[in-house]
Amino acid sequence: RVLVDSKRDQFDLLDFKYAMKTYFARLHSMQLSKLDMLEWEHDHLCVDKGYGVRSAQVLCWRRSMMYVGICFNLCSLAFATISFIAHVVEEDSSGCVLGANLGPYARFFDGYVWMDRTYMMLALLGKCLSLLLVVCIVPVWHDWKLTSKRIAVAYLITFFGPFVLFMVIPFQSGVDVKGIQQQMCSDLLKMRTRLDWQHWAPMRLLNSVGGPANRLDREIDVAWRKFGGAFDFSRLNLPADLCTRDADQWESTIFDVFRSSGMLAVEDQDGRMTCPAG
């Protein structure tokens, strides 16, 4: 143990440099029994407060770590704030959702976007609160019980808070699934070529989030081959309100239209499959 002659009420450049050297040495100190203390720290803890030398060394080490934690929290808060602002600006300017420009589909994610922003704002608020808690305990760094409780609360807010928000905020209810289904139905009925599918907004979304885009691509490719590479749904007398109906009714409705239009293959008396519409 080395006591450094440095007083808080007297500023001396040499003492200041030695104090900074002592603080930085604590960052990589492996043995608390060899931890250096400044003279004013020793007087405050061992003389005024009556702590033992080993206890005083632990408190001095914790004090230095609190300063380091405050610096890291400030950097983390700054980066999180910049990320939040950039995220909001990108969404408002380009209409991107989850990193993809969804065009007319973006309106179906309005609820999710606001929930996502609410989560980010609350997470930022939690970071600010945890930082404030740590800053407020600096003047009472010598009080082990008080500092331990507040540091524990700050830790829970920073790391456990976002997890609780994910569990509480109903992100799934912010997506208008029925509206997406209706828009997809309308888009599919308007498609004429295989190229239209490749530039479809839902495909861009699935590619951006790592969804089953390849599987959907294969499914539509098989369907397009069945139609000879292109198909005009306007040839069918589909109900005008088809897309507004429940999605479970689409298959049976389209099947009935195919059959009534004579475009559904049937088996004749000789067991051959023929198409009434030719």
Summary of the structure (lengths in Angstrom):
residues: 278
radius of gyration: 33.4
end to end distance: 99.6
largest distance: 110.6
contacts: 720
relative contact order: 0.07
helix: 69%
strand: 5%
